[in-house]
Amino acid sequence: MKMLPALPSLTRRSRHLFAAAGLLALATGCAGSAAGGPSLEISRVVLYQSGVGYVERTGELDGSTLLLHVRPDQINDIMASLVVRDVTHNDLASISLPLDAARIPQPSPLPPELQGGSGLMAALRALIGAEVTVRTNEGASDGRILGTESTGTGDEVLTLVTGEGRLKAIKVATVTSVDLHDTALSDGLTRSLDASLSSGDWKSVEVTIRFPSDEAREVALAYLVEMPTWRPIYRAIVSDGKLRLDGYAIVDNTSGEAWEEVNLSLTDGTPISFKMDLRTPVQPQRPDMTGYGLLDQASMAPPPPMAARGMAAEMAMPMRAALDNYEYDAPGVSVMGGGAYGGAPMAKGMGRMAAPPAVFGGEALPSAEAEGADMGALFRYDIPVPISVANGASVLVPIVHAMLDGADALVFEPGNGAASQVHPYRALHIKNTGKTPIQPAPITVYSDSAYAGSAVTPYIGLGQSAVVPFGIESDVSVSTTTNDHRGPAILIKMDGGNIFAQSEYTVTDKVSVDSALPDGAKLFVKVARREDYELKLPAGATKEDHPGFYLVALPLKATGASTFEMEQSTRSNTTLAINATELPDLIGAYLSGGKARPEVTRQLQELNGKLREMATINTGLDSIRQLRADLQNRTQELRQNLAAIGTSTTNADLRQTLLDRLANSEQELEKLVGRLVEGQERSSRLRIEASELLKSIKLGD
């Protein structure tokens, strides 16, 4: 079979036209399926992680009919996605397939005995009253079925009512055939049998593709079917400070047919895919207008239908012109690349996939690594050799064989499990310097040809780094503490009567390590990343930026204790009021720096003088308010005591003493109120003067 070049890619305009052509072909295709005919072999398969597979069939067709056998559960996906191209003549093809007879409404109800298919006797009992021709070895008899009965000898007898009004008994054992005269009954029985034949998933559906002539042509098909998702697995080999990564994809073939020497691609990501029943005929509900007096109106009659041939020709003419140079893309797959699939030549004639290479074998990498293609949100692995997989079988396909930057390391993540509260993980530090991304998948780690542990990799894109824990290192203990600190504020700006100050906030993460390892090691510590904070590292440390955290690499000493401090700091701006208690000290600190211009210095000194005087007055006012509160409490107590002793003459001396004390308290209270009013007036005057002076000061940017 001759292999065809890749299908070109579809432009936006021709996509719509070609979609319409597909609908036209489905509408005008034959209702039945051909009894036999040629078929095309699978040439390319692309598996997606969303549970679908893209299939291409290519080859030569000598004739006008092409058959495609698919399982019933695949037909809806194929109807929704099938693309047919006549490469040689660019002819449009019609596509037909049998309807799902089990879901077609029957034209009239049948007796349960007929629907159940219980045999001749059950059918004869169910057809009482039907006109039939009963044929036996002795001849034929016409009549209507009266019924059946059993004789004393055990024979079954069929009784007919003939046209002459006679009853005729016929032994059922002699009956060779029964002809039904009722066409509706015969059609209903045929439809019931079709529905019974179509039920179940054991029978394949035959899709028939017909071209307008018998001329030889090159044909390409493309469609989607439901497929199991492919699963990646990895092996990491660490030796002599080098890291080798071997990756394989587990591919399952449940398509219903073997794949022989197909070009295979694997795509990560999950493009949207959904199910929809397109094969079952849809019969909408229609309103019953009987009794509304509308049946005799000529205007209710529908217009005569357009001739199907005329409609097809009318739609096909612009399509044929547009399809002369159309292009199309399979979902997420680049199928046009200089005459080769996937944009790179595929190896041909290499036979079946060889066994995976040995796990250990130096730095020489096999040439069967998948070629990668970045497609925005997706990434495609193109397997460079043809693959053969039997139906119902699985195969391991190599997708990654690369020497990457990375090595064995330790990683500590505070708060992640009981063991890691004290001991760090042993981990792989991987930087993906290869050609393909690393998928989330199981990974088996070997160190110096010995099994070291198992883990699950995160997604590691091209150029990205990650640590993959695979064990606990009990010879190293780690503890961490975190402290917050706010530094003193500084004056940074005055403008338009507004005062701006800045404070520095610092978060310190202290890491204490006690190592019993004979050799030094690199310890990665996961540190929470604070937005808008600047990280300061200890000597000899490095960091990697990750979303939400840093991985800080700390150099450990051999067998000993180490302490590291990492600081994250930021500056925060605040707006101060004119009467803020810290403002005089901020202005004084700014003036002591000697950075202000002479004119601004004079203004700041005058402003600070007023603010300090106002602060002194306010401090005095606070003392006066406290004294007033004490006197008010004393006065209230004296009044209560006077009320308690009453006006008795025996308490006259005590009463007079209390009255004298009350008078003194009220006099002192009156003096304090006067001082308080005077002080408040002076403070208000100073605040107004300071506010007006502040408006004329411009400091900072």
C-alpha positions in Angstrom: 0.0 0.0 0.0 1.4 3.4 -1.0 1.8 5.8 1.9 0.4 9.3 1.5 2.0 12.6 2.5 0.5 14.4 5.5 -2.8 16.2 5.2 -2.3 19.9 4.8 -3.6 22.3 7.5 -7.0 23.8 7.4 -7.5 27.6 7.1 -10.3 29.3 9.1 -12.5 29.8 6.0 -12.0 26.3 4.6 -12.7 24.8 8.0 -16.3 26.0 7.9 -16.7 24.9 4.2 -15.3 21.5 4.9 -17.5 21.0 8.0 -20.5 21.8 5.8 -19.3 19.3 3.2 -19.1 16.7 5.9 -22.7 17.4 6.9 -23.8 17.3 3.2 -22.1 13.9 2.7 -23.8 12.5 5.8 -27.1 13.8 4.6 -26.9 12.3 1.1 -25.2 9.1 1.9 -26.9 5.7 1.4 -28.9 4.2 4.3 -27.4 0.8 4.1 -23.8 -0.4 4.0 -21.9 -2.2 1.3 -21.4 -5.9 1.7 -17.6 -5.7 1.1 -14.9 -3.5 -0.3 -11.4 -2.3 0.3 -10.2 -0.5 3.5 -7.3 1.6 4.5 -4.6 0.7 7.0 -3.9 2.9 10.1 -0.8 5.0 9.3 -0.7 7.4 12.3 -2.1 7.5 15.9 -1.9 10.5 18.3 -2.9 9.7 21.9 -4.2 12.5 24.2 -4.4 12.5 28.0 -8.0 13.5 27.8 -9.1 10.0 26.8 -9.2 10.3 23.0 -7.0 9.2 20.1 -6.5 10.8 16.7 -6.3 8.2 13.9 -5.1 8.7 10.3 -5.6 6.1 7.6 -3.9 6.6 4.3 -3.4 4.6 1.1 -4.7 3.9 -2.4 -8.2 3.1 -3.3 -9.0 1.4 -6.6 -12.8 1.9 -6.9 -15.5 4.1 -5.5 -16.3 2.4 -2.2 -14.3 2.4 1.0 -15.4 0.5 4.2 -14.5 1.4 7.8 -15.5 -1.1 10.5 -15.8 0.4 13.9 -17.3 -0.6 17.3 -20.7 0.8 18.2 -19.2 2.7 21.1 -16.9 4.5 18.7 -19.4 5.6 16.1 -20.4 8.9 17.8 -16.8 10.2 18.1 -16.2 9.2 14.4 -19.3 10.9 13.2 -18.4 14.1 15.1 -14.8 14.2 13.8 -14.4 12.2 10.6 -12.5 14.1 7.8 -12.2 12.5 4.3 -9.9 13.7 1.6 -9.5 12.6 -2.0 -5.9 13.6 -2.5 -5.8 12.7 -6.2 -9.1 14.2 -7.6 -10.3 16.3 -4.7 -13.8 14.8 -5.0 -16.3 15.0 -2.3 -17.3 11.7 -0.8 -20.7 10.6 0.7 -20.6 8.8 4.0 -23.3 6.4 5.1 -23.9 4.1 8.0 -26.8 2.1 9.3 -29.0 3.8 11.9 -29.2 2.3 15.4 -32.3 0.2 14.8 -32.7 -0.6 18.4 -33.6 3.1 19.1 -35.8 3.8 16.1 -39.5 4.1 17.1 -41.5 1.2 15.7 -44.3 2.3 13.2 -46.8 0.2 15.1 -46.6 -1.9 18.3 -46.0 -5.6 17.9 -47.2 -8.4 20.2 -44.6 -9.2 22.9 -44.4 -12.8 21.5 -43.1 -11.4 18.2 -40.7 -8.9 19.8 -39.3 -11.6 22.1 -38.7 -14.0 19.1 -40.0 -17.1 20.7 -40.5 -19.3 17.6 -43.2 -20.4 15.2 -45.8 -21.5 17.7 -45.6 -18.3 19.7 -45.8 -16.2 16.5 -48.9 -18.2 15.3 -50.7 -17.7 18.6 -49.9 -13.9 18.5 -51.1 -13.5 14.9 -54.7 -14.6 15.5 -56.9 -12.8 12.8 -54.0 -12.1 10.4 -54.3 -13.1 6.8 -51.6 -15.5 5.8 -50.6 -18.2 3.3 -49.5 -21.4 5.0 -47.3 -23.6 2.9 -46.9 -27.3 3.7 -45.4 -30.3 2.0 -48.8 -30.9 0.4 -49.5 -27.4 -0.9 -50.6 -23.9 0.1 -53.7 -22.7 2.0 -54.9 -19.1 2.3 -57.0 -17.8 5.2 -57.0 -16.1 8.5 -55.5 -17.6 11.6 -58.2 -18.7 14.1 -55.8 -20.3 16.7 -53.7 -23.2 17.6 -54.4 -26.3 19.8 -52.8 -29.5 20.9 -54.4 -32.8 20.1 -54.5 -35.9 22.3 -51.5 -37.3 20.4 -49.4 -34.3 21.2 -49.5 -32.8 17.7 -49.9 -29.0 17.4 -52.7 -28.0 14.9 -53.2 -24.6 13.3 -56.8 -23.7 12.4 -57.5 -21.4 9.4 -60.7 -19.7 8.3 -60.7 -19.9 4.5 -62.4 -17.5 2.1 -65.3 -19.9 1.7 -66.0 -19.7 5.4 -64.6 -23.1 6.1 -62.4 -24.1 9.0 -59.2 -25.9 7.9 -56.9 -27.7 10.3 -53.2 -28.0 9.4 -50.6 -29.9 11.4 -47.9 -27.5 12.4 -45.3 -30.1 12.0 -46.0 -30.1 8.2 -45.7 -26.3 7.9 -42.7 -25.1 5.8 -43.5 -21.4 5.7 -46.0 -18.7 6.5 -46.5 -15.6 4.3 -47.9 -12.5 6.0 -50.3 -10.5 3.8 -50.3 -7.5 6.2 -47.5 -5.2 5.0 -47.4 -3.1 8.2 -47.2 -6.3 10.3 -44.4 -7.6 8.1 -42.4 -4.3 8.2 -42.9 -4.1 12.0 -41.5 -7.6 12.4 -38.5 -6.8 10.2 -37.8 -3.6 12.2 -38.1 -5.6 15.5 -35.6 -8.1 14.2 -33.2 -5.3 13.0 -33.4 -3.8 16.5 -32.6 -7.1 18.1 -29.7 -7.6 15.7 -28.3 -4.2 16.5 -28.5 -4.6 20.3 -25.2 -5.3 22.1 -21.6 -4.2 21.4 -20.5 -7.4 19.8 -21.4 -6.4 16.2 -19.2 -3.8 14.5 -20.8 -0.9 12.5 -19.8 -0.6 8.9 -19.3 2.9 7.7 -19.4 3.2 3.9 -17.5 6.0 2.1 -18.4 6.4 -1.6 -16.7 8.5 -4.2 -18.4 9.6 -7.4 -16.3 7.4 -9.8 -14.3 4.2 -9.9 -11.1 5.9 -10.8 -8.0 5.0 -8.7 -7.3 7.6 -6.1 -5.2 8.3 -3.0 -7.3 8.7 0.1 -6.7 10.0 3.6 -9.0 9.7 6.6 -8.7 11.3 10.0 -11.0 10.9 13.0 -11.1 10.7 16.8 -12.0 7.6 18.9 -12.1 7.0 22.6 -8.7 5.6 23.8 -7.1 5.0 27.3 -4.8 7.8 28.3 -1.1 7.1 28.0 0.9 7.1 31.2 4.5 8.1 31.6 7.1 6.4 33.9 10.7 7.4 34.6 14.0 5.9 35.8 16.7 8.1 37.2 20.3 6.9 37.4 22.7 8.9 39.6 26.3 8.1 39.3 29.6 10.1 39.8 27.7 13.3 40.2 25.7 12.9 37.0 22.0 12.2 36.4 20.6 10.2 33.6 16.8 10.2 33.1 15.1 7.4 31.1 11.4 8.0 30.4 8.8 5.6 28.9 5.2 5.9 28.0 2.7 3.0 28.6 0.5 2.8 25.6 -2.6 0.6 25.5 -4.3 -0.4 22.2 -8.0 -0.9 22.8 -9.1 0.3 19.4 -10.4 -3.1 18.2 -7.7 -3.7 15.6 -3.9 -4.2 15.6 -1.6 -1.3 14.9 1.0 -2.3 12.3 4.0 0.0 11.7 2.1 3.1 12.7 3.6 6.5 13.4 2.8 7.2 17.0 2.7 10.6 18.8 1.8 11.2 22.5 0.4 14.6 23.6 0.3 15.9 27.2 -2.3 18.3 28.5 -6.0 17.7 28.3 -7.9 19.4 25.4 -11.6 19.5 26.0 -13.4 16.3 24.9 -17.0 15.2 25.5 -19.4 12.6 24.5 -22.6 13.1 22.4 -25.1 10.6 21.0 -25.2 11.5 17.2 -26.3 8.1 15.9 -29.8 7.9 17.5 -32.5 9.5 15.3 -34.1 12.5 17.0 -37.9 12.8 16.6 -39.2 16.1 18.0 -42.6 16.4 19.6 -45.2 18.1 17.3 -48.3 19.8 18.6 -51.7 18.3 17.7 -53.7 21.0 15.9 -56.9 18.8 15.3 -60.0 20.7 16.3 -58.6 24.2 15.8 -60.1 24.6 12.4 -56.8 24.9 10.6 -56.6 21.7 8.6 -58.5 23.2 5.6 -56.2 26.2 5.2 -54.0 25.9 2.2 -51.5 28.3 3.8 -50.6 25.6 6.3 -49.2 23.3 3.7 -45.4 23.3 3.6 -43.6 24.5 0.4 -42.4 21.8 -1.9 -39.0 20.5 -0.9 -35.9 21.4 -2.9 -34.5 18.6 -4.9 -31.8 16.8 -3.1 -29.6 16.6 -6.2 -30.0 20.3 -6.9 -29.2 21.3 -3.2 -26.1 19.1 -3.2 -24.9 20.6 -6.5 -25.6 24.1 -5.3 -23.6 23.6 -2.0 -20.8 21.6 -3.6 -19.8 24.1 -6.3 -18.3 26.7 -3.9 -16.9 24.0 -1.7 -15.1 22.3 -4.6 -13.5 25.6 -5.5 -12.5 26.3 -2.0 -11.1 22.8 -1.4 -8.7 22.9 -4.3 -6.1 24.4 -1.9 -7.6 23.8 1.5 -5.6 22.8 4.6 -6.6 21.2 7.8 -5.1 20.4 11.3 -5.9 17.5 13.5 -6.7 18.6 17.0 -3.5 19.7 18.6 -1.4 17.8 16.0 0.9 19.3 13.5 0.4 17.1 10.4 2.1 19.3 7.9 5.8 19.6 8.0 7.7 19.4 4.7 5.9 16.2 3.6 6.7 14.4 6.9 4.6 13.8 10.0 5.2 16.0 13.0 7.4 18.4 11.2 10.4 16.0 11.2 11.1 12.9 9.1 10.0 9.7 10.7 12.3 6.6 10.6 10.9 4.1 8.1 11.5 0.4 7.7 12.9 -0.1 11.1 10.6 -3.0 12.0 9.0 -3.4 15.4 10.0 -1.4 18.5 13.1 -2.8 20.0 13.3 -3.7 23.7 14.1 -0.8 26.0 17.8 -0.2 26.5 19.6 -1.5 29.5 19.1 0.6 32.7 22.8 1.0 33.3 25.3 1.6 30.5 27.4 4.7 30.8 26.5 8.0 29.1 25.8 6.7 25.6 22.2 7.5 24.9 20.0 5.5 22.4 18.8 7.2 19.3 15.2 6.3 19.8 14.3 9.3 22.0 11.0 10.9 21.1 11.2 14.2 19.2 9.4 17.0 21.0 7.1 19.7 19.6 5.8 22.5 21.8 2.2 23.5 20.9 1.4 26.2 23.4 -0.6 24.6 26.2 0.3 21.1 24.8 3.5 19.2 24.1 3.7 16.4 21.6 6.2 13.5 21.7 6.8 12.1 18.2 8.1 8.5 18.4 10.8 8.3 15.7 10.2 4.7 14.7 7.1 2.9 13.5 5.2 1.1 16.3 3.3 -2.2 16.2 0.8 -3.1 19.0 -1.7 -5.9 18.9 -5.3 -5.2 19.8 -5.8 -5.5 23.6 -2.0 -5.2 24.2 0.3 -2.6 25.8 3.7 -1.4 24.9 6.4 0.7 26.6 7.6 3.5 24.3 10.8 5.4 25.1 10.2 9.2 25.2 13.2 10.5 27.2 16.8 9.5 27.3 18.9 12.4 28.4 21.8 13.5 30.7 20.4 16.3 32.8 21.8 18.8 35.2 21.2 17.6 38.7 22.4 15.2 41.5 21.5 13.6 44.7 20.7 16.2 47.4 18.8 16.8 50.6 15.6 18.8 51.0 13.9 20.0 54.2 10.3 21.3 54.2 9.2 22.5 57.6 5.8 21.2 58.7 5.5 18.5 56.1 5.0 15.3 58.1 6.4 14.0 61.4 9.7 12.6 60.0 10.6 15.7 58.1 10.1 17.9 61.2 13.5 16.7 62.2 15.2 14.9 59.2 15.4 16.1 55.6 14.4 14.1 52.6 16.9 12.5 50.3 15.9 13.8 46.9 16.9 14.3 43.3 17.7 17.8 42.3 16.7 17.9 38.6 17.1 20.8 36.2 15.4 19.9 32.9 18.0 20.8 30.3 16.6 18.2 27.9 14.3 18.6 24.9 11.0 17.5 26.4 9.1 18.3 29.6 9.0 15.9 32.5 5.4 14.7 33.3 3.9 14.0 36.7 4.6 10.3 37.0 6.2 7.6 39.1 10.0 7.6 39.1 12.4 4.9 40.3 15.8 6.1 41.5 19.0 4.2 41.2 22.2 5.4 42.8 25.5 3.8 41.8 23.7 0.8 40.2 21.6 0.2 43.4 17.9 0.9 44.0 17.6 4.0 46.2 13.9 4.7 46.3 10.7 5.6 44.5 8.9 8.9 44.1 6.5 10.9 42.0 7.8 13.7 39.8 6.1 17.0 39.6 5.7 18.7 36.2 9.1 20.0 35.2 9.0 22.2 32.1 12.0 23.0 29.8 14.6 24.9 31.8 12.7 24.5 35.1 14.1 22.9 38.3 12.6 20.7 41.0 13.5 18.5 43.9 12.0 15.0 43.9 12.1 13.4 47.4 12.5 9.6 47.5 13.7 8.8 51.1 14.5 10.1 54.6 18.1 11.0 55.6 18.3 10.1 59.3 21.9 11.1 59.7 21.0 14.8 59.4 18.8 16.8 61.8 17.4 20.2 60.9 15.4 22.8 63.0 14.1 26.2 61.9 12.8 29.3 63.7 11.2 32.4 62.3 11.3 35.9 63.8 9.7 39.1 62.7 11.2 42.6 63.4 10.1 46.1 62.6 12.8 48.8 62.3 12.5 52.5 63.2 10.6 54.8 60.9 12.3 57.5 58.8 10.9 60.6 57.3 11.0 60.4 53.5 8.6 63.0 52.1 6.5 66.1 52.8 4.2 67.5 50.2 1.0 69.5 50.1 0.5 69.2 53.9 1.0 65.4 53.9 3.7 63.6 55.8 5.1 60.2 54.7 7.4 57.9 56.7 8.9 54.6 55.9 9.6 51.6 58.1 11.6 48.4 57.4 10.2 45.0 58.2 12.5 42.0 58.4 11.6 38.3 58.6 14.5 36.1 59.6 14.5 32.3 59.0 17.2 30.6 61.1 18.2 27.1 60.1 20.2 24.9 62.4 21.7 21.7 61.0 23.5 18.8 62.7 25.0 16.4 60.2 26.7 13.0 60.8 27.5 12.5 57.1 31.2 11.9 56.5 31.1 14.1 53.4 29.6 17.5 52.9 26.2 17.7 51.1 23.9 20.2 49.6 20.7 20.9 51.7 17.7 22.6 50.0 15.4 24.3 52.5 12.0 25.4 51.4 11.4 29.0 52.5 8.0 30.7 52.2 8.2 33.4 49.6 6.8 36.8 50.8 5.7 39.1 48.1 7.6 42.4 47.7 10.3 41.2 50.1 13.9 41.0 49.2 15.8 37.9 50.2 19.3 38.1 51.6 21.2 34.8 51.6 24.1 33.6 53.9 27.6 33.2 52.4 27.9 30.2 50.0 24.1 29.8 49.6 22.1 29.9 46.4 18.4 30.0 45.6 15.8 28.9 43.1 12.6 30.8 42.6 9.4 28.8 42.6 5.7 29.9 42.8 5.1 30.7 46.5 8.5 29.6 47.9 12.2 29.6 47.5 14.5 26.6 47.4 17.6 27.8 49.2 20.7 25.5 48.8 22.9 25.6 51.9 26.4 24.0 51.9 26.7 21.6 54.8 30.0 20.8 56.6 31.2 17.3 56.9 30.1 15.9 60.3 29.3 18.9 62.3 26.8 21.6 63.2 26.0 24.6 61.0 23.7 27.6 61.4 22.3 29.7 58.6 20.2 32.8 58.6 18.1 34.0 55.7 16.5 37.5 55.8 13.6 38.8 53.8 13.0 42.5 54.2 10.7 45.1 52.8 10.0 48.8 53.3 6.5 50.0 54.1 5.3 53.6 53.7 2.8 55.2 56.1 1.1 58.6 56.3 1.4 60.5 59.6 -0.9 63.1 61.1 0.4 66.5 62.2 -0.1 65.5 65.9 1.6 62.1 65.6 3.7 61.7 68.8 6.7 60.3 66.8 6.8 63.1 64.3 9.1 65.5 66.2 11.7 62.7 66.7 11.4 61.8 62.9 12.0 65.5 61.9 14.9 65.8 64.4 16.6 62.6 63.0 16.2 63.9 59.5 17.7 67.3 60.4 20.7 65.6 62.1 21.5 63.9 58.8 22.2 67.3 57.2 20.6 66.5 53.9 18.0 69.3 53.8 18.5 72.6 52.0 19.0 75.6 54.2 15.5 77.0 53.5 13.9 73.6 54.2 16.1 73.2 57.3 14.8 76.6 58.7 11.2 75.6 58.0 11.6 72.1 59.6 13.3 73.7 62.7 10.4 76.1 63.0 7.9 73.3 62.5 9.6 71.1 64.9 9.6 73.8 67.5 5.9 74.3 67.3 5.3 70.5 67.3 7.5 70.0 70.4 5.7 72.9 72.2 2.4 71.4 71.2 3.6 68.0 72.5 4.6 69.6 75.8 1.3 71.4 76.1 -0.6 68.2 75.3 1.4 66.3 77.9 0.5 68.9 80.4 -3.2 68.8 79.3 -3.1 65.0 79.9 -1.9 65.7 83.5 -4.6 68.3 84.0 -7.3 65.9 82.7 -6.1 63.3 85.2 -6.2 65.8 88.1 -9.7 66.9 87.0 -10.9 63.3 86.9 -9.5 62.7 90.4 -11.2 65.9 91.8 -14.5 64.9 90.2 -14.3 61.6 91.9 -13.5 63.2 95.2 -16.3 65.7 94.9 -18.8 63.0 94.1 -17.7 61.0 97.1 -18.1 64.1 99.4 -21.7 64.6 98.1 -22.5 61.0 98.8 -21.1 61.3 102.4 -23.2 64.5 103.0 -26.3 62.8 101.8 -25.5 59.8 104.1 -25.2 61.8 107.4 -28.3 64.0 106.7 -29.2 67.2 108.6 -29.1 65.8 112.2 -27.7 68.3 114.8 -25.5 65.5 116.3 -23.5 65.5 113.0 -23.2 69.2 112.6 -19.4 69.4 113.0 -18.8 66.6 110.6 -21.2 68.0 108.1 -19.5 71.4 108.2 -16.1 69.7 107.7 -17.4 67.9 104.6 -18.9 71.1 103.2 -15.6 72.9 103.6 -13.8 70.1 101.7 -16.4 70.1 99.0 -16.1 73.9 98.5 -12.3 73.6 98.2 -12.6 70.7 95.7 -15.0 72.7 93.6 -12.7 75.7 93.6 -9.7 73.6 92.6 -11.8 71.9 89.9 -12.8 75.3 88.5 -9.2 76.3 88.3 -8.3 73.1 86.5 -11.0 73.6 84.0 -9.7 77.1 83.3 -6.1 75.8 82.8 -7.5 73.0 80.6 -9.4 75.5 78.4 -6.4 77.8 78.1 -4.0 74.9 77.3 -6.4 73.5 74.6 -6.6 76.9 73.0 -2.8 77.2 72.9 -2.5 73.6 71.5 -5.1 74.3 68.8 -3.4 77.5 67.8 0.0 75.8 67.5 -1.6 72.9 65.5 -3.1 75.4 63.1 0.2 77.3 62.7 2.1 74.0 62.2 -0.5 72.8 59.6 -0.1 76.1 57.7 3.6 75.9 57.9 3.6 72.3 56.7 1.8 73.2 53.6 4.7 75.4 52.5 7.3 72.7 53.0 8.3 70.4 50.1 10.6 67.6 51.1 11.6 64.5 49.1 10.6 63.6 45.5 
